[in-house]
């Protein structure tokens, strides 16, 4: 099993180009099931979750060709696909459940394994299923599989989500796009990745528009057209590298990113004392020794993202005073705390709150990664710890960060993968 060795106490300097968004690409790949026409997707990130989703599409009958052009694929679903998503492919990836909506919309039946992914919380799919039922879907869960079908074509209706859910919003957008009539979805998640999904579906002939801050109107269509589409850049990757510059007191240029999609994060980083200059598709950041403390909570977009909570915690360990992070999205997302404390951090947790004392001088150690974002938080701490830090179980990391060692080495880090 691969592990990373990081030799710390080095300032990062240079340019990091941001890859395509994993969290945008996954629902867009699922939505490609709606169409029997040729779809070309560009700027796909080369990460394990994307490879798994592509394998899932191939397993159900999608014909996928890889272009010589970097990170581009062509998808065709001319023939009827299998409406079965096996546990072996869905077990490592939460987004596997997103094939449920398009299978039901196009073929009226589906058998999809309940999803896996990181162990950061329960993340039930009941919101997905209850909402799909309002479109006319009957379902039951047997032996870890969702068995779902509709007697007739899905029928548009009004659906209000009981709480904001990114996955449920995505699944219902995709399913409603091919339902008969009009659907009104309210209390939707409004993450940029969801807006990218909507842009893609409209690009292939969908009829979706916002009629309120969290309300969508979707007119179902019967057929979709051929299209090319560029996946948006990864805002979580961008935020991670901004924090990498901050913790190492370095100087980075983050390119290939629309600064507007991480406006909240940038404002918080400025409050912490970081010098940030915004250009058209670029963010320049200069780290500082004097990190201010903060009290914040994670929340759905446009709030501070839970996917940057672990990384931010590493930066707050450098503050001179106590900081508090309240994790409002997932109930089990502090598993990195124990590993950071082994490196010398002084962090205590109580319920959904983490209390970070600051004034930490990180020490090298042998560590165990527990989930995707925890993995990268350990790298950030290792970048400023003296000596060699070894991070085990980095398969989590490979699910969401493209060529992270190569990108970090390019800007001055000493990091290597060991098999």
Secondary structure, 3 states (H helix, E strand, C coil): CCEEEEECCCCCEEEEECCECHHHHHHHHHHHHHCCCCEEEECCCCCHHHHHHHHHHHHCCCEEEECCCCCEEEEECCCCCCCEECHHHHCCCHHHHHHHHHHHHHHCEEEEECCCCCCCCCCCCHHHHHHHHHCCCEEEEECCEEEEECCCCCECCEEECCCCCHHHHHHHHHHHCCCECEEEEECCCCCHHHHHHHHHHHHCCCEEEEEECCEEEEECCCCCCCEEEECCECHHHHHHHHHHHHHCCCEEEEECCCHHHHHHHHHHHHHCCCEEEEECCEEEEECCCCCCCCEEEECCCCCECHHHHHHHHHHHCCCCCCEEEECCCCCCCCCHHHHHHHCCCCEEEECCEEEECCCCCCECCEEECCCHHHHHHHHHHHHCCECEEEEECCHHHHCCCCCHHHHHHHCCCEEEEEC
